[in-house]
Amino acid sequence: MRYRLTFIAGVALGYVLGTRAGRERYEQLKKSARQFTENPAVRNAAESAAHSGRDFAGKAYHSVSDKVGDKVPASVAERVRSLRDRSSQNGGAEDDWGTTNT
C-alpha cells in the first residue's frame, strides 16, 4: 500500500511540475487533495486503520517479548517502556499522529 501511495504521489507531482496549465491547475489539484483529506469517510478510514495498527502492534509486542525475553538491549526496552507510559498517561485519547481512538 505504501508503494502504491508513493507512486500516485509521484505521478501527481510529475504532472503538476510538467504541466503547461500552470498555477491554475496546481491550485485545482491542491483543492481536490484538501477536499479528499477532509472527507469524513476518509478520516474515519484512516482512524480505523490507525486503531487496527495499534491493536496489531500490541499483540505483536506481547508475542515478540515472550519469544525474545531478556535478549533485548536495555536501551530498546527503556524506549518501549517510556512510550507505553506516555500513552497510558495520555489516556489513549490521542497519539502523536493526531488520530483518535474511536
C-alpha positions in Angstrom: 0.0 0.0 0.0 2.8 2.4 0.9 4.4 1.9 -2.5 1.2 2.5 -4.3 0.6 5.8 -2.5 4.2 6.8 -3.2 3.7 6.1 -6.9 0.5 8.0 -7.0 2.1 11.0 -5.2 5.0 10.8 -7.7 2.7 10.8 -10.7 0.7 13.7 -9.3 3.9 15.7 -8.6 5.2 14.9 -12.1 2.0 16.0 -13.6 2.0 19.3 -11.7 5.6 20.0 -12.5 5.3 19.0 -16.1 2.0 20.5 -17.0 1.7 23.7 -19.0 -1.5 24.6 -17.3 0.5 26.4 -14.7 -0.6 27.7 -11.3 -4.3 27.4 -12.1 -4.2 23.6 -12.5 -1.9 23.3 -9.4 -4.4 25.2 -7.3 -7.2 22.9 -8.6 -5.3 19.8 -7.7 -4.4 21.2 -4.3 -8.1 22.0 -3.6 -9.1 18.4 -4.6 -6.4 16.9 -2.3 -7.6 19.0 0.6 -11.2 18.0 0.0 -10.2 14.4 -0.1 -8.3 14.5 3.2 -11.1 16.4 4.9 -13.8 13.9 3.8 -15.3 12.3 6.9 -15.2 8.8 5.3 -11.5 9.1 4.5 -10.8 10.4 8.0 -12.8 7.6 9.6 -10.9 5.0 7.4 -7.6 6.5 8.5 -8.5 6.4 12.1 -9.8 2.9 11.8 -6.6 1.8 10.2 -4.5 3.5 12.9 -6.6 1.8 15.6 -6.2 -1.6 13.9 -2.5 -1.0 13.6 -2.2 -0.1 17.3 -4.1 -3.3 18.2 -1.9 -5.4 15.9 1.3 -3.8 17.4 0.1 -4.6 20.9 -0.4 -8.2 20.0 2.9 -8.4 18.2 4.7 -6.8 21.2 3.5 -9.5 23.5 4.3 -12.2 21.1 7.8 -10.9 20.5 8.5 -10.2 24.1 7.6 -13.8 25.0 9.9 -15.2 22.4 12.8 -12.7 22.9 12.7 -12.4 26.6 15.7 -10.6 28.1 17.7 -10.6 24.9 16.5 -7.1 24.0 19.1 -4.3 24.7 18.3 -2.2 27.7 18.1 1.0 25.6 15.4 -0.5 23.4 13.4 -1.9 26.4 13.6 1.5 28.1 12.3 3.3 25.0 9.4 0.9 24.7 8.5 1.4 28.4 8.7 5.2 28.0 6.4 5.1 25.0 3.9 2.9 26.8 3.9 5.1 29.9 3.4 8.2 27.8 0.5 6.5 26.0 -1.2 5.4 29.3 -0.7 8.9 30.9 -2.3 10.4 27.8 -5.4 8.2 28.5 -5.1 6.8 25.0 -7.1 9.8 23.7 -4.8 10.9 21.0 -1.4 9.7 19.7 1.4 11.6 18.1 -0.1 11.3 14.7 -3.3 13.2 15.6 -5.7 10.3 15.2 -8.1 9.4 18.0 -9.2 6.1 19.5 -12.7 5.7 18.1 
